[in-house]
Amino acid sequence: MASLQLVEQARSGDSQALVELAVGGQESGARGYSKSREEPRQAAIEGLQAARDNGDKKAQAFALYASLRLRVLQGERVGSCQAEAMEATRLLKELGEKKHAATMLLMLANNSLSSGFDQKPSAALRYASDAFGLFDDASDKAAALTTQAEAHIAAKNPGEAVAVAAKALLLLQGNAPMEASTMILTAKAQLMNKEFVQAETSATSAIAKAGPDHALVASAKCVVAESMFARGQQGNGREVAVEGLELARAGQDIMAEASLLHLLAKSSLSSDPLESVDYAEKALTIYLLRGEPTLEAAATHTAAKAHLAIKNYDAALQLSMQASSLGNGNGDVVMEASALHTASQARMGKGRIGEALLAARKSAELFHAIGDKDGEKTVAIAITKIQDKMPPPHRPQNVLLTSNPASAPTNLITQARHCVVWNNPCKEGAYINYNLELLRLIDDISKSTTQTPIVVCSMGAMGRHLGCPVPGQQKDINSMSIWGVVRTVRLEMPRMPIFTVDLPTDADGSELARVICDATQDSGPRSEVAYSKVAGDGQALLAKMGRDTQ
């Protein structure tokens, strides 16, 4: 009932009640308010209006503070609270409540670093810097510096993170747990900067400072293990990681547990991929439950690579595309490109060579866009291997090529072979009538005494199977229906000479004539062929359809 009474007092604009609502027990307070079936956030909003009506600046300041805290606790993004945060900071500073103003800013800074709240390292750094300037107590200033170091790590500025963490350590003399946490941050920054020996030294010092705190020791061991793996000490690294995992579970640090599980998954990819799958999926479950999309993408990609190693190509493809989508949503181009490369390898395993080539090319484009030369080089090698496995190009033979259509002989069709060429309709949305007319033509020919070959044309329908970009138009999607109709006709009329040819979307008139003529002579064992233009070659080359288009 005390919580209910507090909420009612806050609604009326009582300054003391609003102070309690803003700074009194965040976790237990929130539970108490929900049990009383009152909405503390609404109480803060109503209290703010009442305080403004009464001209009570203190009540206004703490009403804004309470509203911001509760909005953040309910999962609202910090960016939408920026105007209210600045107003609350100004009012609290005017009232001489600098510590409360700084505490609120530090809360917003820490929230900006959570990937579940749309991570904004630059905003976190700004909030933490402002909080540092407002704090007077050394331990409070150190907390603000520690948050700044975390922001630098999130922004991939390891050198700045190490420097700021060193300043924080100077203010933390005698506070062993905070010293240990700051040393772990230093170790992470050094690890990011590939200073492996220094990272292990800092993490080992953190373990000594942490004492019986299992969660801190587990976090430090995670850094030591990752550094050892990076230096090729797989056995020692694994031993440290397993020790850290046990400590994380004993200390009930779920995020440290997930980090160690993911680390073990990555280290087991080559030695024991089945074990890697198990570790990665456990880490992925934790990240999903905690709402960490960036870490979720990384664990998903690791699980995809583990499934690829055991040749479970379906799972590898599904997980790698999921990781690519998450990377795209998080703005992580490296993750998106890396996951597409894995997806390309999974498609190769499934025998879908054209799709593998298309995914690899997209991955290379992304690496090139961000200037990642190592990633671009790796994918370029993969593209070469994929192209080596593509069906060998076949240059059409015995085909009349006329550079000047006006000078073409009158017996062109006779030379090419007597046939009926059934081409694409001109308008989108005409495919139902188109297929019906095709069936009528087939029926008429089937009743005649002569067997006249029919060449049915589409354009771009099989582009993705050949690794070619396809215009995103409805008619290109609908053209797949032609192939379905013709395959049905072949089943019902096996003696009917009917061929399906997919034309390249970027071919000119003479090239289209050449490939249509050639289709009547060599259409492969399934009477289906698709054409694409080889890069740097002005002529259309034939790629026979195989299991890649199943």
Helices and strands as residue ranges (DSSP letters): H 2-11, H 15-23, H 26-35, H 40-54, H 57-73, G 78-81, H 82-94, H 98-112, G 115-117, H 121-134, H 138-154, H 158-170, H 176-192, H 196-210, H 214-230, H 234-250, H 254-267, H 273-290, H 293-309, H 313-330, H 333-349, H 353-369, H 373-389, G 405-407, H 412-416, E 420-422, H 431-447, E 454-459, G 463-466, H 474-478, H 480-492, E 498-503, H 509-519, E 528-533, E 540-544, G 547-549
